[in-house]
Amino acid sequence: MIGMVVAFMLLLLAAAGLKSWRDLQSARQRETTLMDRIRTTETKVDDLKHRIDRLRRDPVTLERAAREELGMVKPGDVVIVLPEPKPSPPHP
């Protein structure tokens, strides 16, 4: 009888240990994923800081950004506006 109780207790202990191990593995995987996201975000932040610094210090970079991203032009520039491409008809 005592042997059965001991065996049952060992079985419960093994089941609890297995669940704890799975939880630990899941937490480690989540930590790895979060650390990767943090590194990616830090890289993006550094890139943006460098871009801000270039925009503040380099007028040529600022002008290029204004032209490309905001569509700005200088007086005397010739602007050519191309028509929007027509959507192709759906194939039956």
Residue pairs with C-beta under 8 A, 6 or more apart in sequence:
54 61
55 61
55 62
55 65
66 72
67 73
73 79
